[in-house]
Amino acid sequence: MAKRIRIDALFYPAETVRASRTLTKEIMSYTRSFRQEYQKRRNTYKRDCG
């Protein structure tokens, strides 16, 4: 499996880069939204429970 991906990367570097960039962007946005949600909940908890 890894070997096939490596060969694909040799033949289609642009595709690989684009895919990894899209994946990174998705992960970043997910992490950001998760952090915002966590911050919001923590602030609500602090306000409600002292």
C-alpha positions in Angstrom: 0.0 0.0 0.0 2.7 2.4 1.0 4.7 1.5 -2.1 1.8 2.2 -4.4 1.3 5.6 -2.8 5.0 6.4 -3.2 4.8 5.4 -6.9 1.7 7.6 -7.3 3.5 10.5 -5.7 6.3 10.1 -8.2 3.9 10.2 -11.2 1.4 12.7 -9.8 3.3 15.1 -7.4 0.8 17.9 -8.0 -2.2 15.7 -7.1 -0.5 14.5 -4.0 0.4 18.0 -2.9 -3.1 19.3 -3.6 -4.7 16.4 -1.7 -2.4 16.8 1.4 -3.0 20.6 1.3 -6.8 20.0 1.3 -6.5 17.5 4.1 -4.3 19.9 6.2 -6.8 22.7 5.6 -9.7 20.5 6.8 -7.8 19.4 9.9 -6.9 23.0 10.7 -10.5 24.2 10.4 -11.7 21.2 12.4 -9.1 21.9 15.1 -10.0 25.6 15.2 -13.8 24.9 15.5 -13.1 22.3 18.2 -10.9 24.9 20.2 -13.6 27.6 19.9 -16.2 25.1 21.1 -14.0 24.1 24.0 -13.3 27.7 25.0 -17.0 28.5 24.9 -18.0 25.5 27.0 -15.2 26.3 29.5 -16.3 29.9 29.8 -20.0 28.8 30.3 -18.9 26.4 33.0 -16.8 29.0 34.8 -19.8 31.4 34.7 -22.3 28.8 35.9 -20.2 27.0 38.5 -18.0 29.8 40.0 
